[in-house]
């Protein structure tokens, strides 16, 4: 059940999209009615797609008037797409921004649970696949599973936190978070989410976690685990040196 507070706050669900033409439509259609009723704008950021992603978003906007399309003329990266979304959200009075991946890796049925902690004062919310259950049951490889567990433990040690998940792409931010985290200084890569979380910790923002399921498999993610892991280690080092 949705809370009354969400009805009175401008909620933007933003979707970074790169060549998501074959996957995005069912994601949008699977957004539950109770979640759609609190979403003011469904912001699709087409990151230089070449497969008709933008055309699909435009077509769907006839059925879903809340859809707003922003386009990059060329592929700039996952983090860059989020920066474009955040700039638009701040410029247009957004109060809560929740990300939904356009490839179906994170289920839209959990949009409302991701939003509900803001009613209790959360400023950043992260979906935690570890809180939901064994990530391997959702198709995560053993290598990626143990890499995630190890990185989470290291980050909790360095950042002095007790978070269960630093590497989920299901994220939501309140307006204060977007105003205080220097997101424009961060990378344009998949490491952007980790940098945002570090920025939230630096700013002393309230971070909450919500259990979400693991959905892994062919076609769901273009993230390369080894380069990503190395980028996370660089982020940790930069934090220790006071550079982030």
HELIX and SHEET records of a PDB file:
HELIX    1   1 UNK A    4  UNK A    7  1                                   4    
HELIX    2   2 UNK A   24  UNK A   29  1                                   6    
HELIX    3   3 UNK A   33  UNK A   36  1                                   4    
HELIX    4   4 UNK A   53  UNK A   60  1                                   8    
HELIX    5   5 UNK A   78  UNK A   91  1                                  14    
HELIX    6   6 UNK A  108  UNK A  110  5                                   3    
HELIX    7   7 UNK A  111  UNK A  116  1                                   6    
HELIX    8   8 UNK A  117  UNK A  120  5                                   4    
HELIX    9   9 UNK A  129  UNK A  132  1                                   4    
HELIX   10  10 UNK A  135  UNK A  138  5                                   4    
HELIX   11  11 UNK A  142  UNK A  159  1                                  18    
HELIX   12  12 UNK A  175  UNK A  180  1                                   6    
HELIX   13  13 UNK A  183  UNK A  185  5                                   3    
HELIX   14  14 UNK A  192  UNK A  202  1                                  11    
HELIX   15  15 UNK A  225  UNK A  240  1                                  16    
SHEET    1   A 7 UNK A  67  UNK A  72  0                                        
SHEET    2   A 7 UNK A  39  UNK A  47  1                                        
SHEET    3   A 7 UNK A  11  UNK A  17  1                                        
SHEET    4   A 7 UNK A  96  UNK A  99  1                                        
SHEET    5   A 7 UNK A 171  UNK A 174 -1                                        
SHEET    6   A 7 UNK A 124  UNK A 128 -1                                        
SHEET    7   A 7 UNK A 207  UNK A 211  1                                        
END                                                                             
